[in-house]
Amino acid sequence: MRYEFISSAAVMAANGNLSEITPWRLIIDTDEQTITVSKRNRFLIGTDEETLAFRFIRRVEINEHLIGADITIQAVGGKLTARSMAKSDCHRIKKILMEHNKKSNTKSIVFS
């Protein structure tokens, strides 16, 4: 199953980030067991994208603000961050990852 989350323009504006035309996009693909975070680059010509496999995830961190939240997914050798997301989306992302880990026979995600 594929889940897609996009940062909110209202949250971006409330937090002082005025780049509504370059929102963060986080895609969770449970079939391929990957997480992709992408954002249109500052020149608006291309997209910067990072992908990692579930088996490399070690920690999911949510940093809540007065309005909105940032989510950081730490992995072996690096991390992915999506900013200015809705708080409910961040908690749903974490829940999806935790539920997938419970169902998986191999326990591909190691949370610490």
MOPAC internal coordinates of N, CA, C and O (Angstrom, degrees):
PM7 1SCF
backbone

  N    0.0000 0     0.00 0     0.00 0    0    0    0
  C    1.4412 1     0.00 0     0.00 0    1    0    0
  C    1.5312 1   108.60 1     0.00 0    2    1    0
  O    1.2310 1   120.96 1   -32.67 1    3    2    1
  N    1.2970 1   115.77 1   147.33 1    3    2    1
  C    1.4588 1   121.61 1  -176.82 1    5    3    2
  C    1.5307 1   109.64 1  -117.61 1    6    5    3
  O    1.2310 1   121.13 1   -51.95 1    7    6    5
  N    1.3260 1   115.44 1   128.05 1    7    6    5
  C    1.4633 1   122.31 1   178.17 1    9    7    6
  C    1.5224 1   108.04 1  -117.46 1   10    9    7
  O    1.2310 1   120.77 1   -41.50 1   11   10    9
  N    1.3273 1   116.13 1   138.50 1   11   10    9
  C    1.4670 1   119.81 1   179.53 1   13   11   10
  C    1.5249 1   109.41 1  -129.87 1   14   13   11
  O    1.2310 1   121.02 1   -47.34 1   15   14   13
  N    1.3253 1   115.65 1   132.66 1   15   14   13
  C    1.4509 1   122.47 1   179.70 1   17   15   14
  C    1.5226 1   108.54 1  -127.45 1   18   17   15
  O    1.2310 1   120.58 1   -42.85 1   19   18   17
  N    1.3350 1   116.50 1   137.15 1   19   18   17
  C    1.4673 1   121.80 1  -178.02 1   21   19   18
  C    1.5282 1   108.31 1  -125.59 1   22   21   19
  O    1.2310 1   120.78 1   -41.85 1   23   22   21
  N    1.3270 1   116.11 1   138.15 1   23   22   21
  C    1.4619 1   119.50 1   178.91 1   25   23   22
  C    1.5239 1   110.01 1   -62.91 1   26   25   23
  O    1.2310 1   121.43 1   -30.57 1   27   26   25
  N    1.2986 1   114.86 1   149.43 1   27   26   25
  C    1.4558 1   122.40 1  -176.13 1   29   27   26
  C    1.5243 1   111.03 1   -87.98 1   30   29   27
  O    1.2310 1   120.53 1   -47.17 1   31   30   29
  N    1.3255 1   116.60 1   132.83 1   31   30   29
  C    1.4608 1   121.14 1   178.05 1   33   31   30
  C    1.5273 1   110.64 1   -63.40 1   34   33   31
  O    1.2310 1   120.21 1   143.34 1   35   34   33
  N    1.3335 1   117.20 1   -36.66 1   35   34   33
  C    1.4643 1   120.91 1   179.09 1   37   35   34
  C    1.5264 1   110.95 1   -65.63 1   38   37   35
  O    1.2310 1   120.28 1   138.71 1   39   38   37
  N    1.3369 1   117.08 1   -41.29 1   39   38   37
  C    1.4636 1   121.05 1   178.64 1   41   39   38
  C    1.5216 1   109.81 1   -66.91 1   42   41   39
  O    1.2310 1   120.24 1   138.78 1   43   42   41
  N    1.3340 1   117.15 1   -41.22 1   43   42   41
  C    1.4620 1   120.89 1   179.36 1   45   43   42
  C    1.5207 1   110.47 1   -60.92 1   46   45   43
  O    1.2310 1   120.20 1   135.41 1   47   46   45
  N    1.3326 1   117.22 1   -44.59 1   47   46   45
  C    1.4572 1   121.23 1  -179.75 1   49   47   46
  C    1.5330 1   111.28 1   -66.93 1   50   49   47
  O    1.2310 1   120.22 1   139.29 1   51   50   49
  N    1.3257 1   117.18 1   -40.71 1   51   50   49
  C    1.4680 1   121.43 1  -179.31 1   53   51   50
  C    1.5259 1   111.47 1   -65.43 1   54   53   51
  O    1.2310 1   120.02 1   149.82 1   55   54   53
  N    1.3286 1   117.57 1   -30.18 1   55   54   53
  C    1.4617 1   121.41 1   179.85 1   57   55   54
  C    1.5222 1   112.65 1   -92.41 1   58   57   55
  O    1.2310 1   120.34 1  -172.02 1   59   58   57
  N    1.3331 1   116.96 1     7.98 1   59   58   57
  C    1.4591 1   120.35 1   175.97 1   61   59   58
  C    1.5085 1   114.78 1    85.64 1   62   61   59
  O    1.2310 1   119.86 1  -171.84 1   63   62   61
  N    1.3083 1   117.87 1     8.16 1   63   62   61
  C    1.4601 1   122.22 1   177.94 1   65   63   62
  C    1.5262 1   107.71 1   -97.07 1   66   65   63
  O    1.2310 1   120.49 1   -74.12 1   67   66   65
  N    1.2933 1   116.67 1   105.88 1   67   66   65
  C    1.4614 1   120.74 1  -173.01 1   69   67   66
  C    1.5271 1   113.64 1   -94.27 1   70   69   67
  O    1.2310 1   120.36 1  -158.21 1   71   70   69
  N    1.3113 1   116.91 1    21.79 1   71   70   69
  C    1.4654 1   119.57 1  -178.65 1   73   71   70
  C    1.5269 1   110.76 1  -100.68 1   74   73   71
  O    1.2310 1   120.51 1  -118.39 1   75   74   73
  N    1.3346 1   116.63 1    61.61 1   75   74   73
  C    1.4618 1   121.23 1  -178.71 1   77   75   74
  C    1.5290 1   112.63 1   -63.06 1   78   77   75
  O    1.2310 1   120.59 1   158.70 1   79   78   77
  N    1.3319 1   116.48 1   -21.30 1   79   78   77
  C    1.4693 1   118.37 1  -179.02 1   81   79   78
  C    1.5235 1   111.90 1   -83.39 1   82   81   79
  O    1.2310 1   120.41 1   177.97 1   83   82   81
  N    1.3338 1   116.82 1    -2.03 1   83   82   81
  C    1.4638 1   120.17 1   177.56 1   85   83   82
  C    1.5329 1   110.24 1  -127.79 1   86   85   83
  O    1.2310 1   119.82 1  -115.91 1   87   86   85
  N    1.3361 1   117.96 1    64.09 1   87   86   85
  C    1.4745 1   119.49 1  -177.27 1   89   87   86
  C    1.5248 1   112.22 1   -72.87 1   90   89   87
  O    1.2310 1   121.14 1   -22.10 1   91   90   89
  N    1.3204 1   115.42 1   157.90 1   91   90   89
  C    1.4584 1   122.29 1   173.93 1   93   91   90
  C    1.5212 1   107.68 1   -79.71 1   94   93   91
  O    1.2310 1   120.37 1   -35.42 1   95   94   93
  N    1.3031 1   116.89 1   144.58 1   95   94   93
  C    1.4620 1   122.38 1   178.38 1   97   95   94
  C    1.5253 1   107.53 1  -132.50 1   98   97   95
  O    1.2310 1   120.59 1   -53.24 1   99   98   97
  N    1.3339 1   116.49 1   126.76 1   99   98   97
  C    1.4564 1   121.61 1   178.80 1  101   99   98
  C    1.5208 1   108.16 1  -120.19 1  102  101   99
  O    1.2310 1   120.55 1   -54.67 1  103  102  101
  N    1.3240 1   116.54 1   125.33 1  103  102  101
  C    1.4640 1   122.17 1  -177.95 1  105  103  102
  C    1.5228 1   108.74 1  -120.46 1  106  105  103
  O    1.2310 1   120.89 1   -53.22 1  107  106  105
  N    1.3220 1   115.91 1   126.78 1  107  106  105
  C    1.4643 1   122.08 1   175.43 1  109  107  106
  C    1.5194 1   107.43 1  -110.94 1  110  109  107
  O    1.2310 1   120.44 1   -57.66 1  111  110  109
  N    1.3123 1   116.76 1   122.34 1  111  110  109
  C    1.4638 1   122.44 1   177.69 1  113  111  110
  C    1.5231 1   107.75 1  -115.51 1  114  113  111
  O    1.2310 1   120.47 1   -77.32 1  115  114  113
  N    1.3339 1   116.72 1   102.68 1  115  114  113
  C    1.4607 1   119.94 1  -176.94 1  117  115  114
  C    1.5325 1   112.33 1   -74.32 1  118  117  115
  O    1.2310 1   119.99 1   157.76 1  119  118  117
  N    1.3160 1   117.63 1   -22.24 1  119  118  117
  C    1.4718 1   120.01 1   177.27 1  121  119  118
  C    1.5299 1   110.82 1   -71.69 1  122  121  119
  O    1.2310 1   120.90 1   134.58 1  123  122  121
  N    1.3359 1   115.88 1   -45.42 1  123  122  121
  C    1.4721 1   121.02 1   178.88 1  125  123  122
  C    1.5277 1   111.91 1   -85.63 1  126  125  123
  O    1.2310 1   120.55 1   169.26 1  127  126  125
  N    1.3317 1   116.55 1   -10.74 1  127  126  125
  C    1.4633 1   124.48 1  -177.52 1  129  127  126
  C    1.5321 1   111.74 1    56.28 1  130  129  127
  O    1.2310 1   121.34 1  -128.10 1  131  130  129
  N    1.3401 1   115.04 1    51.90 1  131  130  129
  C    1.4586 1   121.08 1   178.45 1  133  131  130
  C    1.5283 1   110.86 1  -132.56 1  134  133  131
  O    1.2310 1   121.52 1   -24.66 1  135  134  133
  N    1.3199 1   114.70 1   155.34 1  135  134  133
  C    1.4625 1   122.65 1   172.16 1  137  135  134
  C    1.5158 1   106.59 1  -123.91 1  138  137  135
  O    1.2310 1   120.59 1   -48.37 1  139  138  137
  N    1.3253 1   116.47 1   131.63 1  139  138  137
  C    1.4582 1   122.04 1   179.77 1  141  139  138
  C    1.5230 1   109.25 1  -124.18 1  142  141  139
  O    1.2310 1   120.56 1   -49.94 1  143  142  141
  N    1.3117 1   116.54 1   130.06 1  143  142  141
  C    1.4574 1   122.40 1   174.25 1  145  143  142
  C    1.5202 1   106.61 1  -117.10 1  146  145  143
  O    1.2310 1   120.86 1   -52.66 1  147  146  145
  N    1.3368 1   115.95 1   127.34 1  147  146  145
  C    1.4599 1   119.43 1  -179.71 1  149  147  146
  C    1.5247 1   110.14 1  -135.35 1  150  149  147
  O    1.2310 1   121.70 1   -22.74 1  151  150  149
  N    1.3224 1   114.36 1   157.26 1  151  150  149
  C    1.4655 1   122.07 1   178.76 1  153  151  150
  C    1.5180 1   107.40 1  -156.28 1  154  153  151
  O    1.2310 1   120.95 1   -43.76 1  155  154  153
  N    1.3128 1   115.79 1   136.24 1  155  154  153
  C    1.4634 1   119.43 1   176.11 1  157  155  154
  C    1.5234 1   107.64 1   -63.54 1  158  157  155
  O    1.2310 1   120.57 1   -44.32 1  159  158  157
  N    1.3300 1   116.51 1   135.68 1  159  158  157
  C    1.4714 1   118.40 1  -176.53 1  161  159  158
  C    1.5261 1   110.83 1   -72.53 1  162  161  159
  O    1.2310 1   120.97 1   -10.21 1  163  162  161
  N    1.2966 1   115.74 1   169.79 1  163  162  161
  C    1.4680 1   120.20 1  -172.77 1  165  163  162
  C    1.5143 1   113.98 1   -67.78 1  166  165  163
  O    1.2310 1   119.79 1   163.31 1  167  166  165
  N    1.3235 1   118.00 1   -16.69 1  167  166  165
  C    1.4644 1   121.14 1   177.83 1  169  167  166
  C    1.5210 1   111.98 1   -88.89 1  170  169  167
  O    1.2310 1   120.53 1   175.50 1  171  170  169
  N    1.3403 1   116.60 1    -4.50 1  171  170  169
  C    1.4680 1   124.13 1   179.09 1  173  171  170
  C    1.5225 1   113.06 1    60.84 1  174  173  171
  O    1.2310 1   120.21 1  -158.46 1  175  174  173
  N    1.3099 1   117.21 1    21.54 1  175  174  173
  C    1.4639 1   121.33 1  -179.46 1  177  175  174
  C    1.5206 1   111.31 1   -97.73 1  178  177  175
  O    1.2310 1   120.41 1   141.10 1  179  178  177
  N    1.3078 1   116.82 1   -38.90 1  179  178  177
  C    1.4597 1   121.20 1  -177.15 1  181  179  178
  C    1.5151 1   111.19 1  -136.12 1  182  181  179
  O    1.2310 1   121.67 1     9.87 1  183  182  181
  N    1.3116 1   114.41 1  -170.13 1  183  182  181
  C    1.4606 1   121.00 1  -179.28 1  185  183  182
  C    1.5219 1   109.54 1  -125.93 1  186  185  183
  O    1.2310 1   120.66 1   -45.57 1  187  186  185
  N    1.3251 1   116.34 1   134.43 1  187  186  185
  C    1.4567 1   121.74 1   173.74 1  189  187  186
  C    1.5230 1   106.97 1   -91.64 1  190  189  187
  O    1.2310 1   120.45 1   -51.04 1  191  190  189
  N    1.3270 1   116.74 1   128.96 1  191  190  189
  C    1.4565 1   120.73 1  -173.31 1  193  191  190
  C    1.5203 1   110.58 1  -138.77 1  194  193  191
  O    1.2310 1   121.04 1   -41.25 1  195  194  193
  N    1.3286 1   115.62 1   138.75 1  195  194  193
  C    1.4604 1   121.66 1   175.44 1  197  195  194
  C    1.5262 1   107.71 1  -129.92 1  198  197  195
  O    1.2310 1   120.63 1   -42.12 1  199  198  197
  N    1.3303 1   116.40 1   137.88 1  199  198  197
  C    1.4643 1   121.95 1   179.94 1  201  199  198
  C    1.5188 1   109.01 1  -131.27 1  202  201  199
  O    1.2310 1   121.20 1   -39.40 1  203  202  201
  N    1.3237 1   115.31 1   140.60 1  203  202  201
  C    1.4595 1   118.51 1   173.33 1  205  203  202
  C    1.5225 1   109.44 1  -140.93 1  206  205  203
  O    1.2310 1   121.48 1   -24.86 1  207  206  205
  N    1.3191 1   114.78 1   155.14 1  207  206  205
  C    1.4600 1   121.70 1  -179.70 1  209  207  206
  C    1.5245 1   110.06 1   -84.47 1  210  209  207
  O    1.2310 1   120.67 1   -30.00 1  211  210  209
  N    1.3171 1   116.33 1   150.00 1  211  210  209
  C    1.4583 1   121.44 1   179.38 1  213  211  210
  C    1.5208 1   111.91 1   -54.75 1  214  213  211
  O    1.2310 1   120.12 1   143.30 1  215  214  213
  N    1.3207 1   117.37 1   -36.70 1  215  214  213
  C    1.4646 1   119.90 1  -173.79 1  217  215  214
  C    1.5309 1   112.78 1   -64.56 1  218  217  215
  O    1.2310 1   120.00 1   164.94 1  219  218  217
  N    1.3460 1   117.60 1   -15.06 1  219  218  217
  C    1.4569 1   120.35 1   179.88 1  221  219  218
  C    1.5244 1   112.96 1   -95.16 1  222  221  219
  O    1.2310 1   119.58 1   174.24 1  223  222  221
  N    1.3310 1   118.40 1    -5.76 1  223  222  221
  C    1.4653 1   121.81 1  -177.49 1  225  223  222
  C    1.5220 1   109.95 1   -72.33 1  226  225  223
  O    1.2310 1   121.36 1   -46.61 1  227  226  225
  N    1.3130 1   115.00 1   133.39 1  227  226  225
  C    1.4606 1   120.68 1   179.14 1  229  227  226
  C    1.5262 1   112.54 1  -121.47 1  230  229  227
  O    1.2310 1   119.99 1   156.75 1  231  230  229
  N    1.3294 1   117.62 1   -23.25 1  231  230  229
  C    1.4631 1   119.31 1  -175.00 1  233  231  230
  C    1.5218 1   109.96 1  -161.14 1  234  233  231
  O    1.2310 1   120.62 1   -38.17 1  235  234  233
  N    1.3338 1   116.43 1   141.83 1  235  234  233
  C    1.4613 1   122.42 1   173.95 1  237  235  234
  C    1.5195 1   107.25 1  -120.11 1  238  237  235
  O    1.2310 1   120.91 1   -57.40 1  239  238  237
  N    1.3187 1   115.87 1   122.60 1  239  238  237
  C    1.4627 1   121.42 1  -175.78 1  241  239  238
  C    1.5251 1   109.21 1  -121.88 1  242  241  239
  O    1.2310 1   120.66 1   -49.07 1  243  242  241
  N    1.3299 1   116.33 1   130.93 1  243  242  241
  C    1.4688 1   121.66 1   178.16 1  245  243  242
  C    1.5226 1   107.80 1  -114.58 1  246  245  243
  O    1.2310 1   120.75 1   -55.66 1  247  246  245
  N    1.3293 1   116.16 1   124.34 1  247  246  245
  C    1.4595 1   122.38 1   178.52 1  249  247  246
  C    1.5307 1   107.16 1  -109.34 1  250  249  247
  O    1.2310 1   120.82 1   -78.19 1  251  250  249
  N    1.3332 1   116.04 1   101.81 1  251  250  249
  C    1.4609 1   120.54 1  -176.99 1  253  251  250
  C    1.5253 1   111.03 1   -84.59 1  254  253  251
  O    1.2310 1   121.52 1   -38.42 1  255  254  253
  N    1.3210 1   114.70 1   141.58 1  255  254  253
  C    1.4655 1   122.82 1   176.16 1  257  255  254
  C    1.5177 1   107.85 1  -113.22 1  258  257  255
  O    1.2310 1   120.53 1    -1.24 1  259  258  257
  N    1.3166 1   116.58 1   178.76 1  259  258  257
  C    1.4551 1   120.03 1   176.73 1  261  259  258
  C    1.5298 1   109.34 1   -56.36 1  262  261  259
  O    1.2310 1   121.10 1   136.30 1  263  262  261
  N    1.3065 1   115.50 1   -43.70 1  263  262  261
  C    1.4641 1   121.50 1   175.55 1  265  263  262
  C    1.5269 1   107.01 1  -126.65 1  266  265  263
  O    1.2310 1   120.47 1   -61.09 1  267  266  265
  N    1.3168 1   116.71 1   118.91 1  267  266  265
  C    1.4594 1   121.34 1   177.33 1  269  267  266
  C    1.5184 1   113.32 1    84.76 1  270  269  267
  O    1.2310 1   121.42 1     4.43 1  271  270  269
  N    1.3357 1   114.88 1  -175.57 1  271  270  269
  C    1.4601 1   121.25 1  -177.90 1  273  271  270
  C    1.5211 1   110.21 1  -157.93 1  274  273  271
  O    1.2310 1   121.38 1   -18.93 1  275  274  273
  N    1.3247 1   114.96 1   161.07 1  275  274  273
  C    1.4677 1   122.18 1   172.60 1  277  275  274
  C    1.5169 1   106.69 1  -112.40 1  278  277  275
  O    1.2310 1   120.38 1   -34.88 1  279  278  277
  N    1.3193 1   116.88 1   145.12 1  279  278  277
  C    1.4561 1   120.58 1   177.02 1  281  279  278
  C    1.5209 1   108.57 1  -121.55 1  282  281  279
  O    1.2310 1   121.25 1   -47.29 1  283  282  281
  N    1.3311 1   115.22 1   132.71 1  283  282  281
  C    1.4582 1   121.36 1   178.01 1  285  283  282
  C    1.5209 1   107.77 1  -121.50 1  286  285  283
  O    1.2310 1   120.90 1   -53.05 1  287  286  285
  N    1.3172 1   115.88 1   126.95 1  287  286  285
  C    1.4542 1   121.97 1   178.08 1  289  287  286
  C    1.5174 1   106.49 1  -111.12 1  290  289  287
  O    1.2310 1   121.01 1   -71.12 1  291  290  289
  N    1.3298 1   115.68 1   108.88 1  291  290  289
  C    1.4571 1   120.50 1  -177.96 1  293  291  290
  C    1.5176 1   109.09 1   -89.58 1  294  293  291
  O    1.2310 1   121.80 1   -40.64 1  295  294  293
  N    1.3129 1   114.17 1   139.36 1  295  294  293
  C    1.4535 1   121.17 1  -177.56 1  297  295  294
  C    1.5206 1   109.05 1  -134.51 1  298  297  295
  O    1.2310 1   121.49 1    -7.01 1  299  298  297
  N    1.3100 1   114.75 1   172.99 1  299  298  297
  C    1.4580 1   119.79 1   175.43 1  301  299  298
  C    1.5275 1   107.38 1   -63.46 1  302  301  299
  O    1.2310 1   120.15 1   -60.76 1  303  302  301
  N    1.3141 1   117.32 1   119.24 1  303  302  301
  C    1.4526 1   121.00 1   176.31 1  305  303  302
  C    1.5142 1   116.21 1    84.53 1  306  305  303
  O    1.2310 1   118.89 1  -173.03 1  307  306  305
  N    1.3180 1   119.71 1     6.97 1  307  306  305
  C    1.4587 1   119.27 1   178.49 1  309  307  306
  C    1.5109 1   112.20 1   169.53 1  310  309  307
  O    1.2310 1   121.31 1    12.20 1  311  310  309
  N    1.3376 1   115.10 1  -167.80 1  311  310  309
  C    1.4567 1   120.18 1   178.93 1  313  311  310
  C    1.5173 1   110.14 1  -154.35 1  314  313  311
  O    1.2310 1   121.32 1   -22.33 1  315  314  313
  N    1.3312 1   115.08 1   157.67 1  315  314  313
  C    1.4589 1   123.13 1   175.04 1  317  315  314
  C    1.5190 1   107.56 1  -116.02 1  318  317  315
  O    1.2310 1   120.22 1   -41.25 1  319  318  317
  N    1.3207 1   117.19 1   138.75 1  319  318  317
  C    1.4602 1   121.39 1   178.35 1  321  319  318
  C    1.5164 1   109.65 1  -132.49 1  322  321  319
  O    1.2310 1   121.07 1   -45.03 1  323  322  321
  N    1.3242 1   115.56 1   134.97 1  323  322  321
  C    1.4610 1   122.18 1   172.44 1  325  323  322
  C    1.5171 1   106.53 1  -124.04 1  326  325  323
  O    1.2310 1   120.50 1   -52.75 1  327  326  325
  N    1.3086 1   116.65 1   127.25 1  327  326  325
  C    1.4618 1   121.48 1  -174.20 1  329  327  326
  C    1.5262 1   111.74 1  -107.09 1  330  329  327
  O    1.2310 1   121.63 1   -19.52 1  331  330  329
  N    1.3220 1   114.49 1   160.48 1  331  330  329
  C    1.4680 1   123.29 1   174.67 1  333  331  330
  C    1.5223 1   113.00 1    58.31 1  334  333  331
  O    1.2310 1   121.14 1  -138.53 1  335  334  333
  N    1.3199 1   115.42 1    41.47 1  335  334  333
  C    1.4594 1   121.05 1   176.72 1  337  335  334
  C    1.5294 1   108.83 1   -92.75 1  338  337  335
  O    1.2310 1   120.65 1   -19.30 1  339  338  337
  N    1.3165 1   116.36 1   160.70 1  339  338  337
  C    1.4574 1   120.18 1   173.00 1  341  339  338
  C    1.5257 1   108.52 1   -69.04 1  342  341  339
  O    1.2310 1   120.18 1   -36.58 1  343  342  341
  N    1.3298 1   117.26 1   143.42 1  343  342  341
  C    1.4635 1   120.70 1  -179.51 1  345  343  342
  C    1.5266 1   110.98 1   -58.41 1  346  345  343
  O    1.2310 1   121.06 1   138.89 1  347  346  345
  N    1.3255 1   115.57 1   -41.11 1  347  346  345
  C    1.4708 1   119.49 1  -179.11 1  349  347  346
  C    1.5258 1   111.02 1   -63.67 1  350  349  347
  O    1.2310 1   120.03 1   143.15 1  351  350  349
  N    1.3348 1   117.55 1   -36.85 1  351  350  349
  C    1.4640 1   120.79 1   177.77 1  353  351  350
  C    1.5251 1   111.03 1   -64.93 1  354  353  351
  O    1.2310 1   120.25 1   138.00 1  355  354  353
  N    1.3302 1   117.12 1   -42.00 1  355  354  353
  C    1.4697 1   120.87 1   179.34 1  357  355  354
  C    1.5231 1   111.13 1   -61.28 1  358  357  355
  O    1.2310 1   120.61 1   135.94 1  359  358  357
  N    1.3128 1   116.43 1   -44.06 1  359  358  357
  C    1.4636 1   119.45 1   179.81 1  361  359  358
  C    1.5283 1   110.98 1   -69.41 1  362  361  359
  O    1.2310 1   120.47 1   146.23 1  363  362  361
  N    1.3137 1   116.70 1   -33.77 1  363  362  361
  C    1.4763 1   120.03 1   177.20 1  365  363  362
  C    1.5303 1   110.36 1   -67.41 1  366  365  363
  O    1.2310 1   120.07 1   139.95 1  367  366  365
  N    1.3196 1   117.47 1   -40.05 1  367  366  365
  C    1.4704 1   121.52 1   177.53 1  369  367  366
  C    1.5254 1   109.61 1   -59.05 1  370  369  367
  O    1.2310 1   120.73 1   132.00 1  371  370  369
  N    1.3197 1   116.22 1   -48.00 1  371  370  369
  C    1.4675 1   120.21 1   179.97 1  373  371  370
  C    1.5297 1   110.74 1   -61.84 1  374  373  371
  O    1.2310 1   120.51 1   138.51 1  375  374  373
  N    1.3294 1   116.63 1   -41.49 1  375  374  373
  C    1.4611 1   121.01 1   179.90 1  377  375  374
  C    1.5237 1   111.23 1   -64.09 1  378  377  375
  O    1.2310 1   119.97 1   138.22 1  379  378  377
  N    1.3244 1   117.66 1   -41.78 1  379  378  377
  C    1.4717 1   121.65 1   178.47 1  381  379  378
  C    1.5226 1   110.07 1   -60.13 1  382  381  379
  O    1.2310 1   120.37 1   134.54 1  383  382  381
  N    1.3175 1   116.90 1   -45.46 1  383  382  381
  C    1.4634 1   120.97 1  -179.53 1  385  383  382
  C    1.5292 1   111.73 1   -65.55 1  386  385  383
  O    1.2310 1   120.15 1   138.46 1  387  386  385
  N    1.3255 1   117.32 1   -41.54 1  387  386  385
  C    1.4600 1   120.85 1   179.63 1  389  387  386
  C    1.5263 1   111.10 1   -66.89 1  390  389  387
  O    1.2310 1   120.30 1   137.57 1  391  390  389
  N    1.3376 1   117.02 1   -42.43 1  391  390  389
  C    1.4676 1   120.04 1   179.12 1  393  391  390
  C    1.5232 1   111.11 1   -65.90 1  394  393  391
  O    1.2310 1   120.30 1   141.12 1  395  394  393
  N    1.3181 1   117.04 1   -38.88 1  395  394  393
  C    1.4620 1   119.75 1   177.53 1  397  395  394
  C    1.5247 1   110.35 1   -62.64 1  398  397  395
  O    1.2310 1   120.80 1   140.25 1  399  398  397
  N    1.3096 1   116.07 1   -39.75 1  399  398  397
  C    1.4661 1   120.46 1   179.86 1  401  399  398
  C    1.5330 1   111.19 1   -65.30 1  402  401  399
  O    1.2310 1   120.18 1   142.12 1  403  402  401
  N    1.3367 1   117.25 1   -37.88 1  403  402  401
  C    1.4689 1   120.95 1   179.14 1  405  403  402
  C    1.5350 1   110.95 1   -65.90 1  406  405  403
  O    1.2310 1   120.48 1   141.57 1  407  406  405
  N    1.3407 1   116.69 1   -38.43 1  407  406  405
  C    1.4676 1   121.20 1  -177.24 1  409  407  406
  C    1.5222 1   112.33 1   -77.32 1  410  409  407
  O    1.2310 1   120.52 1   153.95 1  411  410  409
  N    1.3066 1   116.60 1   -26.05 1  411  410  409
  C    1.4592 1   121.09 1  -175.25 1  413  411  410
  C    1.5212 1   111.54 1   -70.80 1  414  413  411
  O    1.2310 1   120.75 1   -44.54 1  415  414  413
  N    1.3160 1   116.18 1   135.46 1  415  414  413
  C    1.4660 1   121.03 1   177.11 1  417  415  414
  C    1.5135 1   112.08 1   -71.90 1  418  417  415
  O    1.2310 1   120.76 1   149.46 1  419  418  417
  N    1.3405 1   116.16 1   -30.54 1  419  418  417
  C    1.4531 1   120.10 1  -175.25 1  421  419  418
  C    1.5175 1   113.45 1   -91.01 1  422  421  419
  O    1.2310 1   120.33 1   173.48 1  423  422  421
  N    1.3495 1   116.97 1    -6.52 1  423  422  421
  C    1.4693 1   120.76 1  -176.96 1  425  423  422
  C    1.5233 1   109.73 1    51.13 1  426  425  423
  O    1.2310 1   121.39 1  -120.80 1  427  426  425
  N    1.3187 1   114.95 1    59.20 1  427  426  425
  C    1.4623 1   120.62 1  -172.71 1  429  427  426
  C    1.5242 1   113.48 1   -66.68 1  430  429  427
  O    1.2310 1   119.47 1   157.43 1  431  430  429
  N    1.3261 1   118.62 1   -22.57 1  431  430  429
  C    1.4572 1   120.66 1   179.71 1  433  431  430
  C    1.5289 1   107.89 1  -105.35 1  434  433  431
  O    1.2310 1   120.60 1   -50.52 1  435  434  433
  N    1.3026 1   116.46 1   129.48 1  435  434  433
  C    1.4561 1   121.51 1   179.53 1  437  435  434
  C    1.5174 1   107.74 1  -110.64 1  438  437  435
  O    1.2310 1   120.12 1   -77.14 1  439  438  437
  N    1.3166 1   117.37 1   102.86 1  439  438  437
  C    1.4588 1   120.87 1   179.38 1  441  439  438
  C    1.5143 1   109.22 1   -90.17 1  442  441  439
  O    1.2310 1   121.38 1   -42.30 1  443  442  441
  N    1.3308 1   114.97 1   137.70 1  443  442  441
  C    1.4581 1   118.79 1   177.75 1  445  443  442
  C    1.5057 1   110.15 1  -116.68 1  446  445  443
  O    1.2310 1   120.10 1   180.00 1  447  446  445

